[in-house]
Amino acid sequence: MRLRNWLAVVVSVLLLAAAGTIGILVNRSALRAADAVHRADSQALAVNNGSLTRQLQLLTASELADVPADHALRLSKNSVADRQVLDTLVAKSATFAYGALITDLSGNVLTSSRTGGVPPSTDAGWTPLRAQLAAGQPGFSSVMTVDGVYLQAVAVPIVVGGAPAGLLIGLNAVASTALQKYLATLKDATHTTSVVDATGTIGATDDAANVGKKVDPAIRAAIAKTPRSGSFVEYDSGDTRMIAMVVGQLPGGWAYVRVQTRSSFDGAVHAKSQTLNMTLLAIILIGITAISILGYRTVLQRRRNDARFQALFQHAPDLVTVLNGQGRIAYSSPSAAAVLGFEPGRLTGTTVFEIVHPDDRPYMLHHFSNLLGERDAVVRLQCRVRPAHGEYRWFEFTASNQMHNPALNGVVINARDVSDTRAFQERLAHEASHDALTGLPNRRRMQDALDASLRDDAVAVLFVDLDGFKPVNDAHGHEAGDELLRQVAHRLTSCVREDDVLARVGGDEFVVLMPGIHNPADTDAMGARIRAAVESPFQIDGHQVRIGASVGVHLAPLSGDPDEALRAADHAMYSIKKARSPLALPAAPTATRPGRHRAEP
């Protein structure tokens, strides 16, 4: 009997020791896999935000580049005409409200919208801007300080006769930029998000009090050598271990930086993993002293496996799901309750495609089928998912084919809510192609639409110029002029057809594209509607205002040149304005008299 008991002890100890060792190894393997996915997702998010920041920087340079393209600058000392152009830029720009100036190629100020508050040319912050301009790119300075205000300068060359003749420089107060306002909305207790210059000075951050401060020396040392694909920087701040995700090579040597403590980055998974390892060791010791209860060993093993699995994913910020070969949910992490609002276990047994937006289901089914056909295949995609309560939200999925893995036997999906990031991307794309004042498509968007339409059919191009707008602007001010433009845009919108394109291409200039129009009678009718809409009185700040419109028309044939079509419509409008005739279709302009407005790419 004693021998039999000792045999039971030995067998139980060996089984418990083997099970515990395997549990620790599996736990470590799962932890490494979770860390790898978490780092990859964090890096992808940081790179994406860094790319958005880069696009926003380039958009500000594009705004400056439009000024010398639309205005003939004098480039003379204290030019009154150039000062008017700068004042208009500062008044209308949300980015360069602080000021703008024109300099020669040596940096000497010719004309400025401000009488003071401009960084001296000796400020080291100009260095990266000058280097980029020398390389033929728009220039972006580091953060500079004038009278306690933190500034950034953006510069583009002013080209005359095919060669740079001066510089147009816009100044923005970094504490009030659109980027700073957006980062402030992302403030989170677990991390700090900043955009810093090449010297490590913070230019935008989720905590406005940190603007102008320096980031940690370890991050500053990594900025210059960090690629666009990003890298992690680990360092100690006092007794606290820190980790930063740095995305470099933004214009002007700037970088996107996200900083948090290493413990908050690792999350609860690491703490639970360590606790689990200690638990497994304790179970082994308990098993040695309690081998008489052999039947309880199976129960303990099952509980241990369940505790390990739940500990890995219960506090993970992402949604982890395992699907079988038919797309049914075999396991859904407890985070589904927090992320999607479903009760624990509610999704188990249902098909994942039931909560996917109907428009996205064919796309998901196609990728799921391809994923099942390749061992260890990994696919990333985005689609809309319906929570338990509320509207569809955008999620990014990382799916891995683990059907051959006995421990999983399914497709493992890591899902993250990216609705806010996607909304920010869509907002940036809209702002890049639409006029900020009227909300209409801008010149660039209109030219793309014209080019695409001419590939399929003829297009009628109507160039509309407001008559009497400048006196209204002069008499009642820029704000009244802006309100008049918004009301004109609203009226013109009601005039065009559903498939037509209405765009604002200049100060008081609009363009209407009418695809598929071949009959001049149709353009005559449209021109009449436009004139009638514009000539009706407007109410501006309690005043009744009347203006008119000159409408130039050109019927562009299929596969016609888009630039030539715009020039022809511009000439037609100019001829009408000169002859004071309501509408005309003059012959195409000759090469000896180009249009007033170039069709810019």
LOMAR-379523 format. One record per residue (C-alpha): x, y negated, z negated; residue in three letters. Coordinates in Angstrom, 3 decimals. Layout:
N
((X,Y,Z),ALA)
...
# end
This chain:
601
((0.000,0.000,0.000),MET)
((2.822,-2.385,-0.889),ARG)
((4.644,-1.533,2.332),LEU)
((1.495,-2.212,4.255),ARG)
((1.154,-5.551,2.499),ASN)
((4.725,-6.524,3.269),TRP)
((4.202,-5.549,6.866),LEU)
((1.150,-7.824,6.872),ALA)
((3.271,-10.578,5.324),VAL)
((6.002,-10.223,7.941),VAL)
((3.537,-10.082,10.817),VAL)
((1.573,-13.033,9.491),SER)
((4.708,-15.097,8.925),VAL)
((5.999,-14.349,12.401),LEU)
((2.681,-15.146,14.005),LEU)
((2.284,-18.339,12.044),LEU)
((5.867,-19.398,12.736),ALA)
((5.471,-18.685,16.449),ALA)
((2.142,-20.498,16.628),ALA)
((3.525,-23.484,14.704),GLY)
((6.623,-23.730,16.900),THR)
((4.535,-23.551,20.048),ILE)
((2.199,-26.193,18.664),GLY)
((5.087,-28.572,17.972),ILE)
((6.549,-28.020,21.444),LEU)
((3.176,-28.530,23.132),VAL)
((2.622,-31.633,21.043),ASN)
((5.992,-33.054,22.060),ARG)
((5.362,-32.246,25.723),SER)
((1.921,-33.875,25.659),ALA)
((3.388,-36.896,23.870),LEU)
((6.097,-37.295,26.524),ARG)
((3.484,-37.015,29.277),ALA)
((1.248,-39.571,27.575),ALA)
((4.248,-41.925,27.127),ASP)
((5.183,-41.564,30.811),ALA)
((1.644,-42.350,31.971),VAL)
((1.340,-45.243,29.506),HIS)
((4.633,-46.782,30.631),ARG)
((3.752,-46.351,34.308),ALA)
((0.336,-47.949,33.804),ASP)
((1.793,-50.809,31.741),SER)
((4.451,-51.431,34.392),GLN)
((1.863,-51.355,37.195),ALA)
((-0.333,-53.853,35.323),LEU)
((2.618,-56.173,34.659),ALA)
((3.794,-56.002,38.302),VAL)
((0.258,-56.738,39.456),ASN)
((-0.002,-59.784,37.171),ASN)
((3.469,-60.879,38.271),GLY)
((2.348,-60.695,41.911),SER)
((-0.738,-62.773,41.083),LEU)
((1.483,-65.366,39.398),THR)
((3.746,-65.450,42.473),ARG)
((0.726,-65.988,44.749),GLN)
((-0.508,-68.815,42.535),LEU)
((2.932,-70.494,42.705),GLN)
((3.017,-70.203,46.496),LEU)
((-0.513,-71.613,46.724),LEU)
((0.675,-74.779,44.994),THR)
((3.487,-75.098,47.554),ALA)
((0.959,-74.534,50.350),SER)
((-1.158,-77.378,48.963),GLU)
((1.855,-79.702,49.163),LEU)
((2.771,-78.496,52.670),ALA)
((-0.666,-79.532,53.963),ASP)
((0.017,-83.200,53.071),VAL)
((2.853,-83.951,55.565),PRO)
((1.011,-81.816,58.117),ALA)
((-2.096,-84.024,57.858),ASP)
((-0.417,-87.410,57.290),HIS)
((2.398,-89.223,59.070),ALA)
((4.655,-90.301,56.195),LEU)
((6.816,-93.448,56.605),ARG)
((9.712,-92.246,54.403),LEU)
((10.628,-95.852,53.615),SER)
((11.412,-97.356,50.234),LYS)
((8.227,-98.172,48.260),ASN)
((5.994,-97.639,51.307),SER)
((2.442,-98.766,50.590),VAL)
((1.012,-96.212,53.054),ALA)
((3.014,-93.379,51.500),ASP)
((1.888,-94.495,48.035),ARG)
((-1.737,-94.255,49.151),GLN)
((-1.143,-90.700,50.403),VAL)
((0.457,-89.762,47.074),LEU)
((-2.375,-91.358,45.077),ASP)
((-4.927,-89.401,47.119),THR)
((-3.015,-86.151,46.543),LEU)
((-2.823,-86.749,42.786),VAL)
((-6.504,-87.744,42.555),ALA)
((-7.783,-84.672,44.387),LYS)
((-5.321,-82.012,43.245),SER)
((-6.050,-79.892,40.195),ALA)
((-2.388,-78.843,40.115),THR)
((-0.470,-82.100,40.613),PHE)
((-2.637,-84.433,38.571),ALA)
((0.467,-85.604,36.673),TYR)
((2.110,-87.179,39.702),GLY)
((3.869,-86.864,43.069),ALA)
((6.844,-88.511,44.753),LEU)
((8.717,-88.690,48.021),ILE)
((12.531,-88.552,48.031),THR)
((15.255,-88.486,50.608),ASP)
((17.284,-85.303,51.098),LEU)
((19.715,-86.413,48.379),SER)
((16.961,-86.651,45.782),GLY)
((16.709,-90.447,45.703),ASN)
((13.117,-91.521,45.044),VAL)
((11.550,-93.452,47.931),LEU)
((7.921,-93.631,46.771),THR)
((6.238,-92.374,43.589),SER)
((2.679,-92.237,42.318),SER)
((4.047,-93.038,38.833),ARG)
((6.063,-95.951,37.544),THR)
((7.715,-93.753,34.931),GLY)
((7.709,-90.291,33.410),GLY)
((9.727,-88.688,36.235),VAL)
((12.586,-86.289,35.322),PRO)
((15.996,-87.774,36.191),PRO)
((17.791,-86.286,39.177),SER)
((20.536,-85.084,36.814),THR)
((18.168,-82.785,34.916),ASP)
((19.385,-79.175,35.201),ALA)
((15.801,-78.085,35.889),GLY)
((16.129,-79.348,39.497),TRP)
((18.894,-76.821,40.276),THR)
((16.730,-73.796,41.265),PRO)
((14.432,-76.076,43.279),LEU)
((17.339,-77.417,45.331),ARG)
((18.749,-73.930,45.856),ALA)
((15.446,-72.653,47.253),GLN)
((15.047,-75.665,49.545),LEU)
((18.575,-75.073,50.847),ALA)
((17.537,-71.500,51.645),ALA)
((14.586,-72.740,53.712),GLY)
((11.931,-71.914,51.106),GLN)
((9.571,-74.053,48.988),PRO)
((11.355,-75.244,45.839),GLY)
((10.280,-74.582,42.248),PHE)
((12.066,-76.187,39.316),SER)
((12.612,-74.910,35.803),SER)
((10.675,-76.515,32.940),VAL)
((11.766,-80.128,32.344),MET)
((10.825,-82.475,29.511),THR)
((9.934,-86.158,29.891),VAL)
((8.569,-88.143,26.937),ASP)
((7.535,-84.932,25.178),GLY)
((5.650,-83.587,28.235),VAL)
((6.781,-80.279,29.743),TYR)
((6.827,-80.519,33.523),LEU)
((7.470,-78.313,36.550),GLN)
((8.263,-79.674,39.990),ALA)
((7.277,-78.083,43.315),VAL)
((8.860,-79.390,46.522),ALA)
((8.466,-78.901,50.284),VAL)
((10.513,-80.500,53.060),PRO)
((9.076,-83.300,55.183),ILE)
((10.008,-82.382,58.750),VAL)
((10.472,-85.094,61.366),VAL)
((11.557,-84.208,64.882),GLY)
((12.089,-80.589,63.954),GLY)
((14.502,-81.318,61.087),ALA)
((13.973,-82.070,57.369),PRO)
((13.971,-85.815,56.709),ALA)
((12.803,-85.965,53.123),GLY)
((11.098,-84.095,50.300),LEU)
((7.518,-84.165,49.006),LEU)
((7.524,-83.265,45.309),ILE)
((4.516,-82.520,43.117),GLY)
((4.739,-82.639,39.322),LEU)
((2.451,-80.613,37.088),ASN)
((2.140,-80.646,33.312),ALA)
((2.602,-76.942,32.606),VAL)
((0.446,-77.033,29.468),ALA)
((-2.667,-77.869,31.535),SER)
((-2.230,-75.747,34.680),THR)
((-4.748,-73.173,35.906),ALA)
((-2.242,-70.435,35.073),LEU)
((-1.963,-71.645,31.454),GLN)
((-5.744,-71.780,31.108),LYS)
((-6.104,-68.262,32.496),TYR)
((-3.434,-66.808,30.203),LEU)
((-5.149,-68.439,27.210),ALA)
((-8.269,-66.384,27.988),THR)
((-6.203,-63.177,27.781),LEU)
((-4.949,-63.823,24.246),LYS)
((-4.748,-60.613,22.279),ASP)
((-3.505,-59.850,18.782),ALA)
((-1.384,-56.911,19.974),THR)
((0.771,-58.670,22.594),HIS)
((1.927,-62.006,23.967),THR)
((1.842,-62.821,27.696),THR)
((4.081,-65.580,29.101),SER)
((5.474,-66.931,32.367),VAL)
((9.019,-68.247,31.827),VAL)
((11.613,-70.021,33.949),ASP)
((15.140,-68.829,34.703),ALA)
((16.457,-70.294,31.437),THR)
((13.888,-68.445,29.343),GLY)
((11.738,-71.520,28.669),THR)
((8.025,-70.706,28.420),ILE)
((5.970,-72.503,31.074),GLY)
((2.633,-70.743,30.508),ALA)
((1.464,-68.439,27.736),THR)
((-1.602,-67.099,25.993),ASP)
((-0.686,-69.310,22.988),ASP)
((-0.435,-72.943,24.096),ALA)
((1.662,-73.789,21.003),ALA)
((4.550,-71.769,22.480),ASN)
((4.809,-73.772,25.735),VAL)
((8.337,-75.164,26.010),GLY)
((9.850,-72.666,23.548),LYS)
((12.533,-70.121,24.416),LYS)
((11.958,-66.386,24.623),VAL)
((14.275,-63.956,22.837),ASP)
((17.912,-63.929,24.100),PRO)
((17.535,-60.276,25.128),ALA)
((14.710,-61.222,27.479),ILE)
((16.614,-64.263,28.801),ARG)
((19.568,-62.036,29.653),ALA)
((17.306,-59.682,31.625),ALA)
((15.384,-62.256,33.672),ILE)
((17.980,-62.839,36.386),ALA)
((18.629,-59.126,37.037),LYS)
((15.056,-57.844,36.729),THR)
((13.491,-56.764,40.075),PRO)
((9.953,-57.391,41.236),ARG)
((9.130,-53.806,40.280),SER)
((9.689,-54.813,36.647),GLY)
((11.665,-53.270,33.813),SER)
((11.322,-52.710,30.081),PHE)
((13.520,-54.605,27.608),VAL)
((13.772,-53.251,24.068),GLU)
((15.294,-55.331,21.261),TYR)
((15.030,-56.106,17.561),ASP)
((13.438,-59.252,16.166),SER)
((14.605,-59.268,12.576),GLY)
((13.516,-55.911,11.194),ASP)
((10.858,-55.373,13.862),THR)
((11.443,-53.298,16.965),ARG)
((10.079,-55.064,20.050),MET)
((9.466,-54.119,23.682),ILE)
((8.958,-56.473,26.616),ALA)
((7.801,-55.796,30.169),MET)
((9.627,-58.249,32.460),VAL)
((8.770,-58.827,36.142),VAL)
((11.399,-61.054,37.764),GLY)
((12.252,-62.651,41.110),GLN)
((9.277,-65.000,41.082),LEU)
((9.803,-68.291,42.983),PRO)
((12.386,-70.525,41.308),GLY)
((13.785,-67.640,39.252),GLY)
((10.651,-67.492,37.089),TRP)
((9.476,-64.265,35.474),ALA)
((6.332,-62.707,34.014),TYR)
((6.882,-61.412,30.451),VAL)
((4.613,-59.364,28.184),ARG)
((5.925,-58.796,24.640),VAL)
((4.636,-56.662,21.790),GLN)
((5.916,-54.647,18.886),THR)
((7.111,-51.163,19.676),ARG)
((4.643,-49.713,17.189),SER)
((1.645,-51.408,18.874),SER)
((2.968,-50.337,22.296),PHE)
((3.290,-46.707,21.247),ASP)
((-0.109,-46.870,19.554),GLY)
((-1.639,-44.309,17.278),ALA)
((-0.520,-41.364,19.434),VAL)
((3.008,-41.354,17.975),HIS)
((1.788,-41.643,14.396),ALA)
((-0.692,-38.825,14.917),LYS)
((1.986,-36.713,16.575),SER)
((4.299,-37.008,13.580),GLN)
((1.450,-36.231,11.213),THR)
((0.555,-33.213,13.322),LEU)
((4.096,-31.844,13.189),ASN)
((4.137,-32.112,9.411),MET)
((0.751,-30.440,9.277),THR)
((1.988,-27.520,11.347),LEU)
((4.961,-27.011,9.033),LEU)
((2.677,-27.135,6.024),ALA)
((0.382,-24.555,7.600),ILE)
((3.349,-22.217,8.105),ILE)
((4.307,-22.533,4.439),LEU)
((0.717,-22.074,3.356),ILE)
((0.457,-19.031,5.587),GLY)
((3.481,-17.442,3.859),ILE)
((1.788,-17.793,0.471),THR)
((-1.679,-16.871,1.691),ALA)
((-1.059,-13.928,4.015),ILE)
((-3.696,-11.872,2.246),SER)
((-6.386,-13.822,4.091),ILE)
((-5.459,-12.576,7.585),LEU)
((-8.898,-13.225,8.977),GLY)
((-8.572,-16.921,8.230),TYR)
((-5.535,-17.196,10.512),ARG)
((-7.645,-17.389,13.670),THR)
((-9.784,-20.130,12.191),VAL)
((-6.730,-22.138,11.179),LEU)
((-5.227,-21.744,14.652),GLN)
((-8.389,-23.022,16.315),ARG)
((-8.635,-25.991,13.967),ARG)
((-4.973,-26.768,14.496),ARG)
((-5.370,-26.821,18.282),ASN)
((-8.467,-29.001,18.060),ASP)
((-6.740,-31.432,15.683),ALA)
((-3.751,-31.700,18.021),ARG)
((-5.872,-32.386,21.070),PHE)
((-8.076,-34.949,19.323),GLN)
((-5.089,-36.688,17.720),ALA)
((-3.513,-37.272,21.123),LEU)
((-6.467,-39.043,22.684),PHE)
((-8.851,-40.256,19.997),GLN)
((-7.194,-43.666,19.645),HIS)
((-5.823,-43.986,23.185),ALA)
((-7.003,-47.214,24.900),PRO)
((-7.638,-45.389,28.182),ASP)
((-10.318,-42.839,29.038),LEU)
((-8.910,-39.308,29.525),VAL)
((-11.076,-36.717,31.260),THR)
((-10.570,-33.148,32.514),VAL)
((-12.689,-32.022,35.498),LEU)
((-13.251,-28.518,36.819),ASN)
((-13.069,-27.626,40.507),GLY)
((-16.644,-28.869,41.099),GLN)
((-15.994,-32.274,39.548),GLY)
((-17.885,-31.489,36.323),ARG)
((-16.511,-32.903,33.088),ILE)
((-14.944,-30.169,30.962),ALA)
((-13.511,-32.616,28.429),TYR)
((-13.924,-36.344,27.787),SER)
((-11.812,-38.135,25.189),SER)
((-13.550,-39.839,22.252),PRO)
((-12.582,-43.201,23.783),SER)
((-15.515,-42.699,26.193),ALA)
((-17.757,-43.972,23.415),ALA)
((-15.809,-47.245,23.132),ALA)
((-15.072,-47.691,26.842),VAL)
((-18.357,-46.543,28.425),LEU)
((-20.765,-46.470,25.488),GLY)
((-21.674,-42.773,25.828),PHE)
((-22.081,-40.701,22.694),GLU)
((-19.280,-38.163,22.052),PRO)
((-19.909,-35.032,24.127),GLY)
((-22.691,-36.684,26.152),ARG)
((-20.718,-36.481,29.428),LEU)
((-19.498,-32.896,29.011),THR)
((-20.999,-30.636,31.690),GLY)
((-22.161,-33.490,33.935),THR)
((-20.555,-34.351,37.249),THR)
((-18.339,-37.406,37.210),VAL)
((-19.867,-38.601,40.478),PHE)
((-23.179,-39.292,38.712),GLU)
((-21.737,-42.412,37.040),ILE)
((-19.841,-43.590,40.152),VAL)
((-21.420,-46.332,42.262),HIS)
((-23.316,-44.808,45.254),PRO)
((-21.211,-46.828,47.720),ASP)
((-17.994,-45.408,46.211),ASP)
((-19.050,-41.741,45.992),ARG)
((-18.005,-40.705,49.547),PRO)
((-14.624,-42.325,48.941),TYR)
((-14.216,-40.488,45.618),MET)
((-15.389,-37.141,47.043),LEU)
((-12.902,-37.414,49.910),HIS)
((-9.942,-38.031,47.610),HIS)
((-11.100,-35.362,45.134),PHE)
((-11.243,-32.771,47.924),SER)
((-7.747,-33.716,49.137),ASN)
((-6.421,-33.602,45.575),LEU)
((-7.661,-30.040,45.029),LEU)
((-5.856,-28.912,48.166),GLY)
((-2.357,-29.815,46.926),GLU)
((-0.639,-28.439,43.828),ARG)
((0.558,-31.107,41.353),ASP)
((-0.870,-33.835,43.613),ALA)
((-1.396,-37.265,42.048),VAL)
((-3.677,-39.973,43.428),VAL)
((-4.478,-43.511,42.286),ARG)
((-7.682,-45.255,43.282),LEU)
((-10.242,-47.792,42.098),GLN)
((-14.036,-47.502,42.045),CYS)
((-17.069,-48.800,40.170),ARG)
((-18.397,-46.851,37.190),VAL)
((-21.721,-47.301,35.371),ARG)
((-21.446,-47.530,31.557),PRO)
((-24.245,-46.251,29.341),ALA)
((-25.619,-49.791,29.062),HIS)
((-24.858,-52.655,31.415),GLY)
((-23.656,-53.276,34.949),GLU)
((-21.077,-51.361,36.960),TYR)
((-17.439,-52.095,36.077),ARG)
((-14.238,-51.498,38.057),TRP)
((-11.963,-48.712,36.837),PHE)
((-8.526,-47.602,38.029),GLU)
((-8.137,-43.818,38.102),PHE)
((-4.927,-41.802,38.028),THR)
((-5.843,-38.194,38.859),ALA)
((-3.454,-35.215,38.663),SER)
((-4.177,-31.709,39.963),ASN)
((-3.473,-29.386,37.017),GLN)
((-5.722,-26.520,38.144),MET)
((-2.708,-24.183,38.024),HIS)
((-1.770,-25.264,34.482),ASN)
((-3.239,-22.669,32.079),PRO)
((-3.314,-25.223,29.246),ALA)
((-5.554,-27.550,31.248),LEU)
((-7.016,-25.637,34.231),ASN)
((-8.529,-28.735,35.740),GLY)
((-8.007,-32.172,37.227),VAL)
((-6.723,-34.614,34.585),VAL)
((-7.948,-38.192,35.007),ILE)
((-6.648,-41.254,33.165),ASN)
((-9.039,-44.191,33.649),ALA)
((-8.594,-47.856,32.717),ARG)
((-11.061,-50.741,32.947),ASP)
((-9.570,-53.262,35.440),VAL)
((-12.673,-55.418,35.945),SER)
((-11.027,-58.583,34.580),ASP)
((-7.856,-58.120,36.648),THR)
((-9.846,-57.446,39.811),ARG)
((-12.040,-60.494,39.191),ALA)
((-8.890,-62.604,38.853),PHE)
((-7.545,-61.206,42.151),GLN)
((-10.812,-61.947,43.939),GLU)
((-10.873,-65.478,42.508),ARG)
((-7.345,-66.144,43.751),LEU)
((-8.234,-64.799,47.216),ALA)
((-11.350,-67.013,47.343),HIS)
((-9.443,-70.119,46.268),GLU)
((-6.785,-69.446,48.927),ALA)
((-9.357,-69.451,51.750),SER)
((-11.968,-72.011,50.593),HIS)
((-12.107,-75.745,50.050),ASP)
((-12.041,-76.558,46.342),ALA)
((-14.353,-79.583,46.648),LEU)
((-17.221,-78.168,48.761),THR)
((-16.763,-74.429,48.389),GLY)
((-16.745,-74.075,52.206),LEU)
((-14.119,-72.058,54.097),PRO)
((-10.960,-74.105,54.616),ASN)
((-8.987,-74.657,57.822),ARG)
((-6.971,-71.455,57.464),ARG)
((-10.094,-69.337,56.914),ARG)
((-11.856,-71.005,59.834),MET)
((-8.919,-70.361,62.179),GLN)
((-8.855,-66.681,61.214),ASP)
((-12.605,-66.442,61.899),ALA)
((-12.247,-68.201,65.270),LEU)
((-9.391,-65.947,66.328),ASP)
((-11.361,-62.814,65.373),ALA)
((-14.595,-64.005,67.045),SER)
((-12.877,-64.855,70.349),LEU)
((-11.677,-61.266,70.654),ARG)
((-15.315,-60.093,70.867),ASP)
((-17.311,-62.885,72.519),ASP)
((-17.465,-66.510,73.540),ALA)
((-17.659,-69.036,70.709),VAL)
((-19.122,-72.535,70.616),ALA)
((-16.891,-74.858,68.568),VAL)
((-18.480,-78.024,67.115),LEU)
((-16.104,-80.595,65.603),PHE)
((-18.004,-82.908,63.224),VAL)
((-16.563,-86.220,62.000),ASP)
((-18.531,-88.406,59.571),LEU)
((-19.148,-92.004,60.699),ASP)
((-19.110,-94.600,57.936),GLY)
((-17.630,-92.359,55.254),PHE)
((-14.607,-94.559,54.515),LYS)
((-16.686,-97.671,53.654),PRO)
((-18.710,-95.558,51.199),VAL)
((-15.520,-94.236,49.683),ASN)
((-14.040,-97.739,49.443),ASP)
((-17.216,-99.309,48.033),ALA)
((-18.179,-96.688,45.478),HIS)
((-14.905,-94.903,44.687),GLY)
((-13.397,-91.456,45.271),HIS)
((-15.834,-89.700,42.951),GLU)
((-18.788,-91.004,44.930),ALA)
((-16.996,-89.995,48.141),GLY)
((-16.462,-86.487,46.798),ASP)
((-20.139,-86.230,45.819),GLU)
((-21.139,-87.410,49.313),LEU)
((-18.945,-84.703,50.881),LEU)
((-20.563,-82.065,48.672),ARG)
((-24.056,-83.201,49.700),GLN)
((-23.049,-83.250,53.374),VAL)
((-21.689,-79.709,53.047),ALA)
((-24.978,-78.591,51.469),HIS)
((-27.023,-80.115,54.290),ARG)
((-24.809,-78.688,57.024),LEU)
((-25.070,-75.243,55.422),THR)
((-28.832,-75.368,55.912),SER)
((-28.320,-76.211,59.610),CYS)
((-26.155,-73.272,60.679),VAL)
((-27.238,-69.735,61.519),ARG)
((-26.465,-66.718,59.348),GLU)
((-23.562,-65.591,61.576),ASP)
((-22.138,-69.079,62.091),ASP)
((-19.050,-70.311,60.228),VAL)
((-19.081,-73.776,58.612),LEU)
((-15.686,-75.032,57.379),ALA)
((-14.231,-78.252,55.995),ARG)
((-10.943,-78.894,57.819),VAL)
((-10.028,-82.401,56.693),GLY)
((-11.087,-85.369,54.585),GLY)
((-14.436,-86.045,56.315),ASP)
((-14.160,-83.469,59.104),GLU)
((-16.096,-80.234,59.459),PHE)
((-16.077,-77.460,62.084),VAL)
((-18.971,-75.169,63.031),VAL)
((-18.259,-71.899,64.880),LEU)
((-21.199,-70.350,66.771),MET)
((-20.221,-66.876,68.045),PRO)
((-22.045,-65.566,71.103),GLY)
((-23.207,-68.978,72.352),ILE)
((-22.963,-69.529,76.128),HIS)
((-25.779,-72.036,76.765),ASN)
((-25.076,-75.756,76.200),PRO)
((-28.712,-76.154,75.181),ALA)
((-28.010,-74.184,72.013),ASP)
((-25.126,-76.449,71.070),THR)
((-27.235,-79.526,71.895),ASP)
((-29.868,-78.298,69.472),ALA)
((-27.270,-77.596,66.783),MET)
((-25.675,-81.018,67.293),GLY)
((-29.068,-82.668,66.965),ALA)
((-29.764,-80.801,63.713),ARG)
((-26.376,-81.829,62.329),ILE)
((-26.848,-85.500,63.200),ARG)
((-30.363,-85.517,61.784),ALA)
((-29.174,-83.898,58.561),ALA)
((-26.283,-86.333,58.130),VAL)
((-28.176,-89.480,59.139),GLU)
((-30.883,-88.974,56.486),SER)
((-30.214,-91.183,53.429),PRO)
((-28.115,-89.819,50.550),PHE)
((-28.557,-90.679,46.879),GLN)
((-25.113,-91.270,45.355),ILE)
((-24.885,-92.519,41.761),ASP)
((-28.258,-94.268,42.057),GLY)
((-27.392,-95.866,45.402),HIS)
((-28.933,-95.031,48.768),GLN)
((-26.159,-94.375,51.270),VAL)
((-26.420,-93.911,55.019),ARG)
((-23.754,-92.444,57.271),ILE)
((-23.645,-90.830,60.693),GLY)
((-21.829,-88.029,62.468),ALA)
((-19.940,-87.660,65.734),SER)
((-20.156,-84.101,67.079),VAL)
((-17.710,-82.809,69.668),GLY)
((-18.481,-79.502,71.401),VAL)
((-16.377,-76.993,73.275),HIS)
((-17.623,-73.647,74.655),LEU)
((-14.633,-71.342,74.266),ALA)
((-14.730,-68.271,76.569),PRO)
((-14.072,-64.685,75.507),LEU)
((-10.366,-64.150,74.691),SER)
((-9.790,-67.904,74.832),GLY)
((-6.973,-69.627,72.983),ASP)
((-8.177,-70.603,69.455),PRO)
((-5.831,-73.578,69.165),ASP)
((-6.906,-74.901,72.560),GLU)
((-10.572,-74.491,71.590),ALA)
((-10.099,-76.607,68.439),LEU)
((-8.145,-79.259,70.332),ARG)
((-10.843,-79.419,73.014),ALA)
((-13.626,-79.805,70.432),ALA)
((-11.548,-82.475,68.642),ASP)
((-11.128,-84.365,71.940),HIS)
((-14.830,-84.093,72.629),ALA)
((-15.596,-85.581,69.222),MET)
((-13.036,-88.335,69.726),TYR)
((-14.548,-89.210,73.104),SER)
((-18.036,-89.369,71.581),ILE)
((-16.864,-91.549,68.711),LYS)
((-15.091,-93.850,71.176),LYS)
((-18.058,-94.068,73.545),ALA)
((-20.534,-94.129,70.602),ARG)
((-22.577,-91.464,72.355),SER)
((-24.543,-88.939,70.216),PRO)
((-23.251,-85.757,71.913),LEU)
((-21.159,-84.843,74.935),ALA)
((-19.333,-81.939,76.555),LEU)
((-16.326,-83.603,78.226),PRO)
((-13.803,-81.754,80.318),ALA)
((-10.944,-79.975,78.552),ALA)
((-8.253,-82.451,77.430),PRO)
((-5.066,-82.872,79.408),THR)
((-1.630,-82.232,78.009),ALA)
((-0.854,-85.971,78.031),THR)
((-3.278,-86.774,75.169),ARG)
((-3.178,-84.198,72.362),PRO)
((-6.001,-84.026,69.785),GLY)
((-5.765,-85.913,66.542),ARG)
((-5.856,-82.715,64.557),HIS)
((-3.547,-79.824,65.278),ARG)
((-4.927,-76.289,64.939),ALA)
((-2.449,-75.055,62.385),GLU)
((-1.668,-71.393,61.853),PRO)
# end
